[in-house]
Amino acid sequence: MADSDNTTTLSLVTRRKASAGWAATALLCNNLAVEQSSDPAAVVWRKWRAAHTEAGRLCRHQQRLEADRNSGAGDDSDYAAALRAESEAGEHAMDLLGALSETPAASLAGVAAKLDAVLSEGEPCGGDAEFPWPQLRSALEDLIRIGRLGEPQFSDGAARQAGIGSSA
């Protein structure tokens, strides 16, 4: 479209969405290597993250070609091919996102992976202050912190209050 000028906003959103995955990526790739290799959700998340990144790259490429085309310097066939590639990559990423939502997590890494995907795909803008985004970001930060420190140690009373452990 000749009047579609959303490159500034989209690149800001793309940068924010990329940074949202960095913390979960660090958790999944560096801190919980044993868990992530055996957690089916973490395996699907890695595939989704790669597809999501590729879809973003193809989106930016398509936007450059669209800008060239709108200024009269672009080739319609290059633009059409880029638009198809972007659409296919986006569909692949969405298919993997669906698979991720249906794959049970078996570790903190898997739960963090799922939460990262929700934030990456769902949050309309970086640092959105409206419910539920701050709460979801906080939960992801908690998972990352717990993953780095190990499971918290509860006293017997605190464990009973939290519903952890056996009941008498």
KOLLOGU-657840 format. One record per residue (C-alpha): residue in one letter; x, y, z. Coordinates in steps of 0.25 Angstrom, whole numbers, plus 5000, padded with zeros to 4 digits. Example, Ala and Ser with C-alpha at 12.3 -4.5 7.8 and 13.67 -1.06 7.14 Angstrom:
a504949825031s505549965029
***
This chain:
m500050005000a500550144997d500050205010s500550095019d501650175027n501850085040t503250055039t503650145051t502650085060l502849945055s504349945057l504149995071v503249885074t504149785067r505349835076r504549825088k504049685085a505449645082s505949695096a504749625103g505349495098w506749525103a506449495118a505749365115t506749325105a507849345115l507049265125l506749155115c508149145108n509149175120n508549155133l507749025132a508448945121v508048815127e506548855128q506448915115s507048795107s505948705113d504748805114p503848785102a503348925103a504748985103v505048905090v503848955083w504149095089r505549095082k504849055069w503849165071r504849275075a505649245062a504449245053h503949375060t505349445058e505349395043a503849455041g504349585047r505549595038l504649565026c503649665030r504749775031h505249725017q503849735011q503649875017r504949925011l504449874997e503149934999a503750065002d504650054989r503350014982n502550134987s503750224983g503750164969a505050104970g504649964974d504249834966d502849784968s503349634966d504349654977y503349714986a502249604983a503349494986a503749564999l502249585003r502049435001a503249395009e502849485020s501449425021e501949275020a502949305031g501949375040e500949255038h502149155042a502449235054m500949245058d500849095056l502049075065l501349165075g500149075075a500948955077l501649025089s500349055096e499948905095t501348855099p501348835115a502548895122a503448805130s504348905137l504449055140a505149075127g503949025120v502949115127a503849235125a503949195110k502349195109l502249325117d503349385108a502549345096v501249415101l502049545104s502749545091e501449515083g500349585091e500849715098p500449825089c501649915092g502849915101g502649935116d501149935114a500649975128e499249925126f498749785132p499249685130w500649725124p501349775136q500849645144l501349555133r502649625132s502849615147a502549465147l503549445136e504549515144d504249435156l504449305148i505749355143r506249395157i505749255163g506449185151r507749255154l507649235169g507049095170e505749065177p505449155189q505549095203f504349095211s504149075226d503148965229g502149065233a502349145220a502349025212r500948985218q500449125215a500849115201g500348975199i501648915197g502048775202s501248665208s499948695216a499748635230
***
